[in-house]
Amino acid sequence: MTHPESFWVGMLGLSMAGVGMLLWLVVIGILSLTAYRFLPLRRSRSTFWLGMAVLVPFACLGIPFFTSYAVQALAVIDMHGWDAYDQGLRVINKHGQLSDGSYLSVFWSAAMGGGAFVLSGFCVIPLTTWCMHYHPGRKPEHGVLPAGVVQLDGAPVLGAVITFHLVAGERLRGYARIDADEAGRYECFALPPRTFRVTVTGVGVPPKYGDAAQTPLQFVWDSLGPVTQDLNLESSVKKLSQFNLDNTSPTR
């Protein structure tokens, strides 16, 4: 037997599925563009396959969990309360029929189809993001790849943290944050070809380099691929010493 309101259930279910697919595209797009903010930039094959070993079972188990259990349980509890669910009231077929002979509402019957389809897709999004970011075959030419050395008065900066701020009109937006190694070397992936202001913090770095509004480090990258960009910082002590040297009268 079909649901008494099968036409409306079908229409609502299709609508839920359509809206859900749009949400998938938006979420996947956002994650693919911002994955570097929460996933490490340094990748390896072992890291890639370790993540796949965790996320593939999650996706495979999550789909049947949402489609066959979670939505049905939530529907019964919402319509009839926890006590009825605890006493054994269950959905017994895909048309939303319950074990007591009644049917789910139009909304929950549609959610069993379209809604569960949407939820199952979100189980795959972490796997998709991981593949896009960590795949060993990912081409670095997909963005600007600035790399170089951070130096203060010619010496590498210990514990340097480099932040790239996207310049959009008069607004600055933190876009990516990178930790340099012990030798002051840094490497960044997948920046868009835009204008960036760079801030640097670390041992002995003057405060102005850590302030996006004051830092003199601003670069325009308008082509994709690797870019060599050393960050040469100067301390106020060095400037003062140079000033005194230039203004010292010769001894007679």
C-alpha positions in Angstrom: 0.0 0.0 0.0 1.2 3.5 -0.8 1.0 6.6 1.4 -2.5 8.2 1.4 -0.9 11.4 0.3 1.6 9.9 -2.1 1.5 12.7 -4.6 2.5 15.4 -2.1 5.0 13.1 -0.5 6.7 12.7 -3.9 6.7 16.4 -4.7 8.0 17.4 -1.3 10.7 14.6 -1.4 11.9 15.8 -4.8 12.1 19.4 -3.5 14.1 18.2 -0.5 16.5 16.3 -2.8 16.9 19.3 -5.1 17.6 21.8 -2.3 20.0 19.3 -0.7 22.0 18.9 -3.9 22.4 22.6 -4.1 23.6 22.6 -0.5 26.1 19.9 -1.4 27.5 22.0 -4.2 27.8 25.1 -2.0 29.4 23.2 0.9 31.8 21.2 -1.3 32.8 24.5 -3.1 33.5 26.3 0.2 35.5 23.4 1.6 37.5 22.9 -1.6 38.5 26.6 -1.5 39.2 26.8 2.2 40.5 23.4 3.0 44.0 24.7 3.6 42.8 26.6 6.6 42.0 23.5 8.6 44.1 20.8 6.9 47.9 20.8 7.0 49.5 21.9 3.8 52.3 19.3 3.8 51.0 16.1 2.3 52.3 12.6 1.9 51.0 9.3 0.5 50.9 7.7 3.9 48.8 10.6 5.2 46.4 10.4 2.2 45.8 6.7 2.6 45.5 6.8 6.3 42.7 9.4 5.9 41.0 7.3 3.2 41.1 4.3 5.5 39.1 6.3 8.1 36.8 8.2 5.9 35.7 5.5 3.4 34.1 3.3 6.1 32.6 6.4 7.6 30.9 7.3 4.3 29.8 3.7 3.6 28.4 3.2 7.1 26.9 6.7 7.4 24.7 6.3 4.3 22.7 3.3 5.5 22.7 4.7 9.0 21.0 7.9 7.9 18.7 6.3 5.3 17.5 3.2 7.2 17.7 4.2 10.9 18.2 7.8 11.9 15.5 9.5 9.9 13.0 6.8 10.6 13.7 6.9 14.4 13.5 10.7 14.4 10.2 10.6 12.5 8.6 8.2 15.0 9.9 10.1 18.0 8.7 13.4 16.6 5.2 12.2 15.8 4.5 9.8 18.6 7.0 10.5 21.3 9.9 8.6 22.8 7.6 6.3 24.8 6.0 5.0 21.6 9.4 4.4 20.0 10.6 2.7 23.2 7.6 0.4 23.1 8.5 -0.8 19.6 6.7 1.5 17.2 8.7 1.4 13.9 8.5 2.3 10.2 7.9 -0.9 8.3 8.2 0.1 4.7 9.4 2.8 2.3 5.9 4.4 2.1 6.0 5.5 5.7 3.7 2.9 7.1 4.1 2.2 10.8 3.9 -1.0 12.7 0.5 0.0 14.2 -1.0 0.4 10.7 -0.9 4.2 10.6 1.3 6.3 8.3 3.9 9.0 8.9 3.0 12.6 8.0 3.6 14.0 4.6 6.7 15.8 5.8 8.4 12.8 7.5 7.4 10.4 4.6 9.2 12.8 2.2 12.1 13.1 4.6 12.6 9.4 4.5 13.3 9.7 0.8 14.6 13.2 -0.2 15.7 14.2 3.3 17.7 11.0 3.9 19.2 11.3 0.5 20.5 14.8 1.4 21.9 13.6 4.8 23.6 10.7 3.2 25.4 13.1 0.8 26.9 14.9 3.7 28.6 11.7 4.8 30.6 11.8 1.6 31.6 15.5 1.8 34.6 14.8 4.3 35.9 12.1 1.9 35.5 14.4 -1.1 37.4 17.3 0.7 40.1 15.0 1.8 40.7 13.6 -1.7 40.8 17.1 -3.2 43.3 18.4 -0.7 45.5 15.4 0.0 45.5 13.5 -3.2 49.2 12.9 -4.2 48.4 13.7 -7.8 47.1 17.2 -7.0 48.7 19.7 -9.3 50.2 22.7 -7.5 49.6 24.9 -10.6 46.0 25.3 -9.5 46.9 28.4 -7.5 49.8 30.8 -6.6 52.5 29.0 -4.6 54.7 31.6 -2.8 57.8 30.2 -1.1 60.9 31.7 0.4 62.8 32.6 3.5 61.8 34.8 6.5 64.8 36.8 7.7 65.2 39.5 10.3 68.3 41.6 9.7 69.7 38.7 7.6 69.1 35.9 10.1 66.3 33.3 10.0 63.3 34.1 12.2 62.7 31.3 14.8 59.1 30.2 15.1 57.9 32.5 12.3 54.2 32.5 11.6 53.3 34.0 8.2 49.7 35.1 7.5 48.5 36.2 4.1 45.8 38.8 4.2 43.7 39.2 1.0 43.4 42.9 0.0 39.9 43.6 -1.2 39.3 47.3 -1.5 40.0 48.9 1.9 39.3 45.6 3.7 41.8 43.0 4.8 40.8 39.4 5.2 43.1 36.7 6.7 43.4 34.1 4.0 46.1 31.6 5.0 48.4 31.0 7.8 51.8 29.2 7.5 54.5 28.1 9.9 58.0 28.5 8.8 60.6 25.8 9.6 63.7 26.2 11.7 65.6 27.7 8.8 62.9 30.3 8.2 61.7 28.6 5.0 58.0 28.7 4.2 55.8 27.4 1.5 52.1 28.1 0.8 49.6 26.4 -1.6 46.7 27.5 -3.6 46.4 31.2 -3.1 44.3 33.0 -5.6 46.1 35.4 -8.0 45.3 38.6 -6.1 47.0 41.3 -3.9 48.1 40.1 -0.5 49.5 41.9 2.6 51.7 39.6 4.7 52.2 39.7 8.4 54.9 37.9 10.3 55.2 37.1 14.0 58.1 35.3 15.7 61.1 35.7 18.0 62.4 39.3 17.9 60.1 40.4 15.0 59.0 44.1 15.5 55.3 44.5 16.2 54.6 46.4 13.0 55.2 43.3 11.0 52.5 41.5 12.9 49.9 44.2 12.2 48.0 43.9 8.9 47.4 47.6 8.9 51.1 48.5 9.4 53.1 45.8 7.7 55.1 47.0 4.7 55.0 43.6 3.2 52.5 43.7 0.3 52.7 41.7 -2.9 50.7 41.4 -6.1 50.6 37.9 -7.5 48.8 37.8 -10.8 50.0 34.5 -12.3 49.5 30.9 -11.2 52.4 28.6 -10.2 55.5 28.9 -8.0 56.6 32.3 -6.8 59.8 33.0 -4.9 59.2 35.6 -2.3 61.7 36.1 0.5 60.4 38.1 3.4 63.3 40.4 4.6 62.5 42.1 7.8 64.4 44.9 9.5 64.6 45.6 13.2 64.5 49.1 14.7 67.9 48.4 16.3 69.5 47.9 13.0 68.0 51.1 11.6 69.2 53.0 14.6 72.7 51.6 14.3 72.8 52.5 10.6 71.5 56.0 11.4 74.3 56.6 14.0 76.9 55.3 11.6 75.8 57.6 8.8 75.8 60.6 11.1 79.1 60.0 12.9 81.7 62.8 12.2 85.1 61.5 11.1 87.8 61.7 13.8 90.5 64.3 13.2 
